[in-house]
Amino acid sequence: MTNDGTLSFGDIVMLVNMGGERRECSAVSIRADVHSLKSIPSDGIKAPCGVSAGSGIQACVRTAFIITSVDGSPEGSTLHFEQSFALKTTSGFASGLYLTSDMQSFQKCAIKSGLQEVNLDDSGSFMSWWKVVHFDPQERLEYEGQPVPANVTVLINHCKTNQALAVLGDHVLWTTYDKGYELTAHTFLDSHKAEQDNNHWILCTSDSAGKGPVILSQPLSAANTVELPPASPDV
């Protein structure tokens, strides 16, 4: 939970895309099936494991990611725009895996679109480094190095390839739990050279009362909030 309205290392967040013309609101989620599970030494998912943008917006183990330092920043310190960080699943069933991507190739690419693949791995290497970028290109330079507000629209860029995390409404993946959209690292630009809503994400934290995650529907504004259900222990 954020106390001062900004994101900090150690915060547990959901990565939510508010949807678009052909997409429902969705959240980055572990896409595990029976082949992704392990029983030794303990029950949980094994690396590498797929991810998708699930249309069932529910705070649970599958949608929880920890903002993790990669540059020595202490836990509890503020995350800043353009600062490198990692997104790590929780321990236990989710196995503490890192959201990871790499250059696309014929052998390694997203299943349906063929774009740059995003998955979960246990390496914690440079391929798992990301940075938050202001969603408006005209204000990007002004916000560089400033604290990242929680629950507002931002871009999440992959540090190695500089491609933005994206959800693809045209590519549906059915999972054990719900319908999901393919997740990739690819920057979609409109005619004004601004990133499209495929690349718009909210790092959603718990509200101040601890009832559950909160989404602000407008970027960097005092818009009305939409509360998500309380966190569920179910996977």
VMD Tcl script that draws the C-alpha trace (Angstrom):
set ca {
  {0.00 0.00 0.00}
  {1.26 3.48 -0.84}
  {1.06 6.09 1.94}
  {2.26 9.20 0.11}
  {0.77 8.63 -3.33}
  {4.05 7.48 -4.92}
  {5.45 4.06 -5.76}
  {8.26 2.58 -3.67}
  {10.53 -0.42 -3.89}
  {8.87 -3.31 -2.13}
  {5.33 -2.23 -3.10}
  {3.07 -4.97 -4.41}
  {1.18 -3.81 -7.49}
  {-1.15 -4.99 -10.23}
  {-0.30 -3.97 -13.79}
  {-3.63 -2.88 -15.28}
  {-4.50 -1.78 -18.80}
  {-7.84 0.04 -18.92}
  {-8.77 -1.45 -22.30}
  {-9.50 -0.02 -25.71}
  {-11.66 -0.33 -28.79}
  {-11.39 -4.12 -28.95}
  {-10.12 -4.89 -25.45}
  {-11.63 -5.16 -22.02}
  {-9.82 -3.86 -18.96}
  {-7.11 -6.41 -18.16}
  {-4.26 -7.11 -15.75}
  {-0.90 -8.82 -16.29}
  {-1.36 -12.33 -14.96}
  {0.59 -15.59 -14.65}
  {-0.56 -17.88 -17.46}
  {0.05 -21.26 -15.82}
  {-1.30 -24.64 -16.91}
  {-0.65 -28.16 -15.65}
  {2.69 -28.22 -17.51}
  {3.83 -25.04 -15.73}
  {3.45 -26.49 -12.24}
  {5.99 -28.26 -10.07}
  {5.56 -30.32 -6.92}
  {9.21 -30.65 -5.88}
  {10.57 -29.14 -3.68}
  {7.18 -27.40 -3.16}
  {3.98 -26.68 -5.06}
  {4.27 -23.74 -7.43}
  {5.00 -22.64 -10.97}
  {8.27 -23.39 -12.73}
  {10.36 -21.14 -14.94}
  {9.98 -20.12 -17.64}
  {6.25 -19.46 -17.39}
  {3.92 -17.56 -19.68}
  {2.02 -14.38 -18.88}
  {-1.04 -12.78 -20.43}
  {-3.31 -9.80 -19.78}
  {-6.28 -11.45 -18.07}
  {-9.72 -9.92 -18.38}
  {-10.70 -11.07 -14.90}
  {-9.49 -8.13 -12.81}
  {-8.95 -9.69 -9.41}
  {-6.24 -9.04 -6.85}
  {-4.67 -12.45 -6.26}
  {-1.36 -14.33 -6.41}
  {-1.45 -14.50 -10.22}
  {-1.69 -10.71 -10.64}
  {0.64 -9.52 -7.85}
  {4.09 -8.13 -8.70}
  {6.69 -6.68 -6.35}
  {8.61 -3.55 -7.42}
  {12.17 -4.80 -6.95}
  {15.44 -2.85 -6.89}
  {18.19 -3.63 -9.40}
  {20.47 -0.67 -8.61}
  {20.91 -1.03 -4.85}
  {18.00 1.25 -3.90}
  {16.78 0.20 -0.44}
  {13.32 -1.23 0.08}
  {10.88 1.55 0.90}
  {12.71 4.17 -1.17}
  {10.81 5.99 -3.91}
  {10.74 4.79 -7.51}
  {11.50 7.52 -10.07}
  {10.64 7.95 -13.72}
  {13.30 6.35 -15.99}
  {14.84 4.43 -13.04}
  {15.53 0.75 -13.70}
  {13.65 -1.80 -11.62}
  {12.33 -5.35 -11.83}
  {8.84 -6.78 -11.44}
  {8.89 -9.97 -9.40}
  {6.07 -12.36 -8.51}
  {5.48 -13.17 -4.86}
  {7.14 -16.14 -3.17}
  {5.37 -19.45 -2.56}
  {3.15 -20.63 -5.41}
  {4.29 -17.80 -7.72}
  {7.94 -18.80 -7.09}
  {9.43 -15.27 -7.09}
  {9.91 -15.08 -10.86}
  {10.86 -11.97 -12.85}
  {8.90 -10.40 -15.71}
  {11.41 -10.82 -18.53}
  {11.80 -10.05 -22.22}
  {14.48 -10.16 -24.91}
  {15.03 -9.35 -28.57}
  {12.60 -11.21 -30.80}
  {13.89 -13.92 -33.11}
  {12.48 -16.77 -35.18}
  {13.09 -19.09 -32.25}
  {11.89 -16.74 -29.49}
  {8.82 -14.59 -30.02}
  {5.23 -14.16 -28.82}
  {3.03 -17.15 -29.69}
  {0.37 -15.45 -31.81}
  {1.72 -12.08 -32.96}
  {5.37 -13.02 -33.45}
  {6.39 -9.83 -31.63}
  {8.85 -9.59 -28.73}
  {8.00 -12.22 -26.11}
  {7.32 -11.44 -22.44}
  {7.39 -14.21 -19.85}
  {8.44 -15.06 -16.31}
  {11.93 -16.36 -15.54}
  {14.11 -16.87 -12.49}
  {17.31 -15.27 -13.80}
  {16.87 -11.69 -12.59}
  {19.24 -10.57 -15.37}
  {19.33 -7.33 -17.38}
  {16.53 -8.84 -19.49}
  {14.21 -8.38 -16.50}
  {14.92 -4.65 -16.08}
  {12.12 -2.18 -16.81}
  {11.56 1.56 -16.35}
  {8.49 3.75 -15.93}
  {8.09 6.47 -18.56}
  {5.58 9.32 -18.57}
  {2.74 8.54 -20.99}
  {2.82 11.99 -22.67}
  {5.90 12.46 -24.90}
  {5.66 16.26 -24.56}
  {6.00 16.06 -20.76}
  {8.45 13.15 -20.61}
  {11.61 15.22 -20.17}
  {10.01 17.33 -17.44}
  {9.07 14.25 -15.41}
  {12.39 12.39 -15.81}
  {13.84 11.66 -12.35}
  {10.63 12.64 -10.55}
  {8.81 10.23 -8.19}
  {6.34 7.92 -9.94}
  {2.76 8.44 -8.71}
  {0.74 5.33 -7.95}
  {-2.51 4.53 -9.79}
  {-1.96 6.74 -12.84}
  {-1.39 5.95 -16.50}
  {2.27 5.39 -17.45}
  {4.40 3.42 -19.90}
  {6.53 0.48 -18.79}
  {9.57 0.20 -21.07}
  {11.97 -2.71 -21.33}
  {15.47 -1.41 -20.59}
  {17.40 -3.69 -22.98}
  {15.20 -3.26 -26.06}
  {13.41 0.03 -25.20}
  {10.13 -1.54 -26.30}
  {7.02 -0.72 -24.26}
  {4.96 -3.38 -22.52}
  {1.82 -3.91 -24.60}
  {-1.44 -5.85 -24.61}
  {-2.85 -7.10 -27.92}
  {-6.64 -7.15 -28.22}
  {-6.50 -9.00 -31.53}
  {-4.78 -12.03 -30.00}
  {-6.85 -13.87 -27.39}
  {-5.36 -16.56 -25.16}
  {-7.73 -18.79 -23.20}
  {-6.29 -19.78 -19.83}
  {-7.33 -22.08 -17.02}
  {-8.83 -19.09 -15.21}
  {-10.23 -16.67 -17.79}
  {-9.87 -15.12 -21.21}
  {-6.60 -13.27 -21.68}
  {-4.88 -11.14 -24.29}
  {-1.37 -11.72 -25.56}
  {1.26 -9.66 -23.78}
  {4.32 -8.43 -25.63}
  {7.01 -5.77 -25.57}
  {6.31 -3.57 -28.57}
  {5.79 0.19 -28.86}
  {2.64 1.16 -30.78}
  {2.73 4.78 -32.00}
  {-0.13 6.87 -33.37}
  {0.12 9.51 -36.10}
  {1.42 12.02 -33.52}
  {4.26 9.69 -32.45}
  {2.60 9.10 -29.09}
  {2.16 5.63 -27.64}
  {-1.29 4.11 -28.11}
  {-3.49 2.74 -25.33}
  {-2.03 -0.76 -25.89}
  {1.02 0.61 -24.06}
  {-0.81 2.43 -21.27}
  {-0.54 0.83 -17.83}
  {-1.53 1.63 -14.27}
  {0.64 0.29 -11.47}
  {-2.27 -0.25 -9.16}
  {-1.73 -0.32 -5.40}
  {-3.95 -0.91 -2.40}
  {-6.06 2.03 -1.24}
  {-5.32 3.85 2.00}
  {-7.99 1.90 3.86}
  {-6.48 -1.41 2.80}
  {-9.68 -2.54 1.07}
  {-7.95 -3.52 -2.18}
  {-6.34 -2.06 -5.30}
  {-7.52 1.27 -6.70}
  {-7.50 2.42 -10.31}
  {-7.62 6.04 -11.39}
  {-9.39 6.24 -14.73}
  {-7.60 9.38 -15.95}
  {-3.83 9.93 -16.28}
  {-2.32 12.25 -13.65}
  {-5.64 13.77 -12.70}
  {-8.09 13.89 -9.81}
  {-10.49 11.54 -11.58}
  {-13.04 9.38 -9.82}
  {-11.56 6.15 -8.50}
  {-12.69 2.62 -9.18}
  {-12.02 0.18 -6.37}
  {-11.15 -3.38 -7.22}
  {-12.24 -6.27 -4.99}
  {-10.14 -7.10 -1.92}
  {-7.18 -9.38 -2.52}
  {-8.16 -13.01 -2.85}
  {-6.01 -15.85 -1.50}
  {-7.13 -17.98 -4.45}
  {-4.68 -18.45 -7.29}
}
mol new
graphics top color blue
foreach p $ca { graphics top sphere $p radius 0.5 }
foreach p [lrange $ca 0 end-1] q [lrange $ca 1 end] { graphics top cylinder $p $q radius 0.2 }
display resetview
